[in-house]
Amino acid sequence: MSSRKVGTQRAFDAAAADFAALGRHLWEPIGAATVAVAGLAEGDRVLDACCGTGASAIPAARAVGATGVVDAIDLSGPMIGELRRLSAGLPQLRAHEADATAWGTSDYDVVQSALGIFFFPDMTGGTERLVGRARSGGRAVFTIWRGGSMVTAGRHLGRAVAAVTDSAPPPQREPGLIDRIDQAGPYAEWLSGRGLSDVDVVVNDLRLAMTPEVAWLVVIGSGFRGLLDDLEPAVVEQVRERYLDSLREEGVTELDATTLIGSGTVR
């Protein structure tokens, strides 16, 4: 497992409960939009990869009903634990702590992943393996951030951590594949190369009202939480105050959380 993958998993392990709290503001609307594009039918067999606490897996389970199956998988044990608690009344949802890129079961009617595929060390290879889990003629639905989404929160958090800890701002992430396909056209072209036909990309516009409560949940309930690793609680509180002050000073009242929902038929 790569160091980036380990760091990402650690951040999401720590964020599990706060991830669920942020859900109604952010993850659940995105998950519901993903499932709507998937067009699930009663009795469908679904693989939900990188499922987190179930933002797309839970509505998928409701859509397929008692005769369907949703295998929801995530590397984070705490996330899976929270999902099992939240889905206690949905026996058709089977939650697994597992690596999506090594999942062996196949012939699903739909394979979906909401905000997961860009965490794969090899995004292209991992996505193709997921596509390979669907039956021929089945559907694949993958949601990613549109370019520019969520960056405002990360920028202000990085500044706050640097100011409080008297350190240099976190270095910018090295540009990668995701930065080349984070608009509708390039994303559709990339998905077409992954064994999908009839590819369509829906732009799902979402603006998050940045009240102090929500603005901080965006940090502690997401991968941004990794920037707080190894900081003492008193220091984290100072970072919180500086981060919120920074947002106020620049008049930030909403956060762009727009996603691209790409779908296609498996050849």
MOUR-V752563 format. One record per run of one state. SS is the DSSP state (hx for helix, st for strand, lp for the rest). FROM is the first residue (numbers start at 1). LEN is the number of residues. Records with the same first field share a line. If there is no record, write none. Layout:
BEGIN
SS: FROM-LEN + FROM-LEN
END
This chain:
BEGIN
lp: 1-2 + 24-3 + 39-6 + 50-7 + 65-4 + 75-2 + 87-6 + 98-2 + 103-5 + 115-2 + 120-3 + 132-2 + 146-5 + 166-11 + 181-3 + 193-3 + 205-2 + 210-2 + 221-2 + 229-4 + 250-4 + 257-2 + 267-1
hx: 3-21 + 27-12 + 57-8 + 77-10 + 100-3 + 117-3 + 123-9 + 151-15 + 177-4 + 184-9 + 212-9 + 223-6 + 233-17
st: 45-5 + 69-6 + 93-5 + 108-7 + 134-12 + 196-9 + 207-3 + 254-3 + 259-8
END
